[in-house]
């Protein structure tokens, strides 16, 4: 799969819907972390910023946002701990 999500304009409806669809497609921790790595490498803002904004604007459910944010945070914490 080729990932070409570059959403510099956060409030572009088609980009927002596409990103939310991509978030919903990933269900395993590995898929989530792989998507985050690819996304962060091609966009100027990290994925967690977009997830928080979507949550604030009620573009995604709390359950979906919490799943992604917990996975991302746990991964970052495991990278920090020796």
C-alpha positions, 0 to 999 in steps of 0.5 A, a space after each residue: 500500500 502506498 501512503 500519500 497522506 500529506 495534510 498540511 491543511 488540517 481542515 481540508 475535508 477530504 484530507 480529514 476524512 481520509 486520515 480518519 478512515 486510515 485511523 479506523 482501518 488499523 486495528 493492531 498495535 503493529 499497524 498503528 505504530 507503522 502508520 504513525 512512523 510513515 505519517 510522521 515521516 511525510 508530514 510536518 506535524 506528528 500524528 498525535 497532534 492531528 488525533 488530539 485536534 480531531 478529538 477536540 473537534 469531535 471528528 473521531 470517537 473518544 474510543 478511537 482516539 484513546 486507542 491510538 494515543 495510548 498505543 503511541 504513548 506506550 511505544 514512546 515510553 518503552 523507547 525511553 526506558 532502558 
